[in-house]
Amino acid sequence: MKDRIIQIMQKEGLTSSQFAEKIAISPASLSHIINGRNKPSLEMVQKIRKACSYVNLEWLLDGTGEMEISSEKKEKDENTLFKDDENPFFASTPTEDSEFRKEMEPKMAFFAPKEIVREEVKYIEKPSRKITEIRIFFDNGTYETFHPDK
């Protein structure tokens, strides 16, 4: 289906981000579909069909037939397919599950900007340290102690 979506974009003369805006999905969602990472949802097919009413639904879904539908078939399709008031399954109002669909723009930022916190760091000078004793331990259990010259 990704190839057919690309053909529609080329016919429309739109970039992927312009086409995403036209069908009201995020550019990232369209990019994932074009790159084969995700498959388009029924909701996305509906949005393409609504934005590009000349597209043959059978061609879009499975590649059969011509890309553009005849005017007679278009009228029939418009009267029977994707009628929001006749079939609640195809309703365009978002359902509770569609809130988390990949094609939907997030309603708010996931990460709110954080406030800048300024922290004051104080450096406290400590008196210099001096070595007072060095001990060396040997493998036979003995050790020697050295004291630096005073």
MIDRENTI-663865 format. One line per 5 residues: number of its first residue (from 1); for each residue x, y, z of C-alpha. Coordinates in nm, 4 decimals, always signed. Each point is the difference from the previous one (the first is absolute). Layout:
N
NUM) X:Y:Z ~ ...
// end
This chain:
150
1) +0.0000:+0.0000:+0.0000 ~ +0.2934:+0.2333:+0.0618 ~ +0.0723:+0.0120:-0.3762 ~ -0.3609:+0.1020:-0.0699 ~ +0.0200:+0.2735:+0.2633
6) +0.3177:+0.1284:-0.1675 ~ -0.1817:-0.0012:-0.3374 ~ -0.2819:+0.2093:+0.1488 ~ +0.2545:+0.2469:+0.1426 ~ +0.1679:+0.0271:-0.3414
11) -0.3355:+0.0537:-0.1750 ~ -0.0852:+0.2703:+0.2534 ~ +0.3483:+0.1508:-0.0393 ~ +0.0538:+0.0063:+0.3754 ~ +0.2918:-0.0818:+0.2230
16) -0.0567:-0.2572:+0.2720 ~ -0.0402:+0.2687:+0.2667 ~ -0.2491:+0.1927:-0.2172 ~ -0.1957:-0.3188:-0.0685 ~ +0.0015:-0.0866:+0.3718
21) -0.1429:+0.3442:+0.0725 ~ -0.2647:-0.0453:-0.2710 ~ -0.1227:-0.3287:+0.1456 ~ +0.0367:+0.1284:+0.3592 ~ +0.2640:-0.2364:+0.1385
26) +0.3468:+0.0661:+0.1336 ~ +0.2892:+0.0018:-0.2490 ~ +0.1778:-0.2582:+0.2158 ~ -0.2933:-0.2429:-0.0303 ~ -0.0001:+0.0351:-0.3779
31) +0.3765:-0.0431:-0.0091 ~ -0.0262:-0.3252:+0.1990 ~ -0.2556:-0.1325:-0.2485 ~ +0.1987:+0.1042:-0.3083 ~ +0.3167:-0.1570:+0.1425
36) -0.1855:-0.3246:+0.0747 ~ +0.0368:+0.0215:+0.3777 ~ -0.3785:+0.0147:+0.0575 ~ -0.3046:-0.0993:-0.1995 ~ -0.2769:+0.2552:-0.0583
41) -0.3049:-0.0235:+0.2229 ~ -0.3612:+0.0031:-0.1159 ~ -0.0227:+0.3514:+0.1379 ~ +0.2862:+0.1109:-0.2245 ~ -0.1627:-0.1623:-0.3044
46) -0.3155:+0.1935:+0.0846 ~ +0.1958:+0.3247:+0.0204 ~ +0.1674:-0.0614:-0.3370 ~ -0.3371:-0.0849:-0.1540 ~ -0.1587:+0.3122:+0.1467
51) +0.2840:+0.2291:-0.1143 ~ +0.0380:-0.1617:-0.3446 ~ -0.3514:-0.1052:-0.0969 ~ +0.1101:-0.0952:-0.3524 ~ +0.2065:-0.2940:+0.1320
56) -0.1451:-0.3461:-0.0658 ~ -0.0348:-0.1678:+0.3382 ~ +0.0709:-0.3489:-0.1389 ~ +0.3169:+0.1306:-0.1655 ~ +0.1095:+0.1678:+0.3214
61) -0.0595:-0.3092:+0.2140 ~ +0.1225:-0.2835:-0.2208 ~ +0.1287:+0.1515:-0.3263 ~ -0.2779:-0.1328:-0.2246 ~ -0.1616:+0.2189:-0.2616
66) +0.0864:+0.3532:-0.0967 ~ +0.1254:+0.2707:+0.2327 ~ -0.2829:+0.2404:-0.0820 ~ -0.3647:-0.0963:+0.0136 ~ -0.2589:+0.0896:-0.2599
71) -0.2480:+0.2730:+0.0872 ~ -0.2878:-0.2545:+0.0211 ~ +0.1912:-0.2223:+0.2407 ~ +0.1095:+0.3066:+0.1950 ~ -0.3609:+0.1034:+0.0606
76) -0.0908:-0.3558:+0.1043 ~ +0.2980:-0.0223:+0.2348 ~ -0.0745:+0.3380:+0.1536 ~ -0.3564:-0.1104:+0.0694 ~ +0.0905:-0.3366:+0.1515
81) +0.3556:+0.0022:+0.1380 ~ +0.1290:+0.1879:+0.3016 ~ -0.3254:+0.1666:+0.0909 ~ +0.0495:+0.1173:+0.3557 ~ -0.3689:+0.0262:+0.0798
86) -0.0948:-0.3416:-0.1444 ~ +0.2794:-0.2184:+0.1349 ~ +0.1503:+0.0738:+0.3419 ~ +0.2914:-0.2312:-0.0804 ~ +0.1243:+0.2574:-0.2486
91) -0.0742:+0.3010:+0.2182 ~ +0.2621:+0.2723:-0.0253 ~ -0.0298:+0.0991:+0.3630 ~ +0.2914:-0.1378:+0.1971 ~ -0.0693:-0.2965:+0.2235
96) +0.1698:-0.0599:+0.3300 ~ +0.2474:-0.2386:-0.1713 ~ +0.0871:+0.2415:-0.2800 ~ +0.1593:+0.2359:+0.2503 ~ +0.3082:-0.2217:+0.0011
101) +0.0191:-0.0779:-0.3723 ~ +0.3266:+0.0803:-0.1744 ~ -0.1733:+0.2129:-0.2649 ~ -0.1412:+0.2365:+0.2633 ~ +0.1886:+0.3118:+0.1020
106) +0.0650:-0.0004:+0.3709 ~ -0.2333:+0.2362:+0.1820 ~ +0.2738:+0.1311:+0.2258 ~ +0.3729:-0.0276:+0.0347 ~ +0.1159:-0.3154:+0.1744
111) +0.2761:+0.1886:+0.1804 ~ -0.0790:+0.3421:+0.1352 ~ +0.2887:+0.2471:-0.0095 ~ +0.1896:-0.0009:+0.3255 ~ +0.0832:+0.3074:+0.2001
116) +0.3622:+0.1043:+0.0085 ~ +0.1425:-0.0617:+0.3430 ~ +0.3032:+0.1990:+0.1007 ~ +0.2092:-0.1573:+0.2685 ~ +0.2692:+0.1848:+0.1844
121) +0.3157:-0.1971:+0.0625 ~ +0.2355:+0.1107:+0.2747 ~ +0.3590:-0.1138:-0.0016 ~ +0.1426:-0.0380:+0.3480 ~ +0.3766:+0.0011:+0.0224
126) +0.1392:-0.2705:+0.2195 ~ +0.3452:+0.0159:+0.1525 ~ +0.2587:-0.1916:-0.1993 ~ +0.0644:-0.3532:+0.1124 ~ +0.3395:-0.1503:+0.0824
131) +0.1121:-0.3604:-0.0016 ~ +0.0864:-0.1153:+0.3502 ~ +0.0633:-0.3710:-0.0504 ~ +0.0378:-0.2565:-0.2795 ~ -0.0339:-0.3739:+0.0598
136) +0.1077:-0.2675:-0.2468 ~ -0.1319:-0.3512:+0.0500 ~ +0.1944:-0.2986:-0.1335 ~ -0.1303:-0.3410:-0.1076 ~ +0.1717:-0.1736:+0.2922
141) -0.2224:+0.1893:+0.2478 ~ +0.2546:+0.2637:+0.1031 ~ -0.0122:+0.3725:-0.0573 ~ +0.2162:+0.3100:+0.0266 ~ -0.1008:+0.3429:+0.1125
146) +0.1526:+0.3168:-0.1450 ~ -0.0330:+0.3494:+0.1400 ~ +0.0797:+0.2962:-0.2210 ~ +0.2721:+0.2371:+0.1111 ~ -0.1398:+0.2673:+0.2193
// end
